[in-house]
C-alpha cells in the first residue's frame, strides 16, 4: 500500500490534576455520620463561622461556586440531623464541607476523543470550522466522565484549541424530568419486569409522563397492595432504577465549554461514563440533533446509553432499547438512509456489526459487517466513531486489536446507498502505537471515538495509550484511493 500522508498537529492534551469538582464524601455507617454531625454541633456559632472561613479561604478559589455543592451535600445528610432548630447558613455549609471532598476528574487520563461541528459557526472565517471535542476524563478509582474542548480549523487547515479554564462545573440535574412511555415500557420488558405489577404502575400514566407522576403511581401501588411480595418489591425497584437511569441535566449558559463536565449521576454509571461517540445527525427535514452513545459501567455490568442535545447546554440521557444494544462500541450514522437510522455496533466482542431502525432508541436487527482479516486486528475489531459520508461511500475508521493487545486504527469504505456492502478496507493500519505514544495507563493503544471532514482532509483526534490525546490530518483523496484499490 502506498503510504498515506499523516500530519500530526503540534498539540497534546494531557491530564491536569488541578481541575477538580466537589463530590460527596459520606461514610456508609449511620453511626459515623451522626458522630461527625455531633462534632459540628459542639461548636459555637462563632467557632462555626471561623472554621467555615478557614475552609473557604483554602478551597474557594479552586471552584467557580463552592457553596452550592456544599449545601447539596449537607442536604444528603440532613435526615441524620437530630434537631429541628433552624441552622445558620454557616453551620449548614460547614456540615456540608465535612461530608465533601475534591475529585480530580482527569488526574489519570484524558483520552478517547470525538469531534463534531460546533452548533455556533458565527464569526468563523470562510472555509474555517469551529468544533467541539468530547473527551473521556479519568481520575481516582478509574471513574470516567465526559469533558469538552472547543477549537477552530483554519481555512488552510491549521488547528487551534481554545484556552482551557482551570474550573470545572457539573450540570444541574432536573428534579422532574419527563419520560417517553413506550420506550420506558419496552425497556422494562427487556429487563424481564413486564408483568402485572409494572402494568399497574404504568397504565395510569400519560405519554410523556414526569418523574413526580411516576413517583405518585409507585407510592399508590405500595400503599394499596398487601402483602408486599418480593416480586412486587423487585418490580418497583426496577422501575425506580430505570427512572434514575434516564435523566435530564443543564448547564448555565455563561459557562465556557471546557468548564462543563458530565459526571456519573445514576447508579449504573457509578464506575464511569465510557467512550462517548458524538455525532451531528441531520434529519430528512433539516433539523439537527447531536447524539452520543456511551457505555455506563457500575463495576460489574455495562449498560449502553444515549445522550441527546441540540446546544450542549441541555442534555437528555436515555437507555438504549433492543436486543442488539447489549454490548459496547455503538456509533450512529449522521443521517437516515432510505428512511432508516443506521448504527454500527459490536455484539460479540469480536466483529463489527451494522443495524437499522426506524427509531434511534430501539435496535433489534443486526448483522456482521466486518470480521478480523489481518494479523493486527485478529483478536477483535470495532469502530472509531460514526461513519463519515464521502462521495465514494461511507468512511468508517476502525480499531483492531492484535498480538500483545496492541490497538491500531484502520479504515473501511461502505457503499453509500447500502452500507452493508463493503467496498474496501485497509490491509495495514492507518495509525499504530509508536515511540513515547506507546507508554501510558494502558500501553500500546491508539483509539478514537469520532472524526470529521474539513474540505478534502480528514481531521482525526486520537488517544495514545489511554492517557493523552492529539490530532492528525489525513488527505481524504489518498485514503479513498487506498481503500478503493
Secondary structure, DSSP 8 states (H G I E B T S, - for coil): -----EEE-S--B---TT-EEEEE---S-HHHHHHHHHHHHTS-HHHHHHHHHHHHHHHGGGSS-HHHHHHHHHHHHGGG----S---HHHHHHHHHHTEEEEETTSSEEEEEEEEE-S--TT--TT-EEEEEEEEEE-GGG-EEEEEEEEEE-TTS-EEE----S--EE-EE-TT-EE-HHHHHHHHHHTT--SHHHHHHHTT--SSEEHHHHHHHHHHHHHH-SS--HHHHHHHHHHHHHHHHSEEEE--TTS-GGGEEE---SGGGTT-EEEEEEEEEE-TTS-EEEEEEEEEE-SS-EEEEEEEESSSSEEEEEE-BSTT-SSS--EE-SB-BTTBEEEEE-SSSSSEEEEEESSTTB---EEEEE---SGGGSSEEEESSS-EEETTEEEEEEEEE-GGG-EEEEEEEE-SS-TTSEEEE-SS-SEE--GGGG-SSSSSBEE-SB-EEETTEEEEEEEETTTEEEEEEEEHHHHHHHHH-
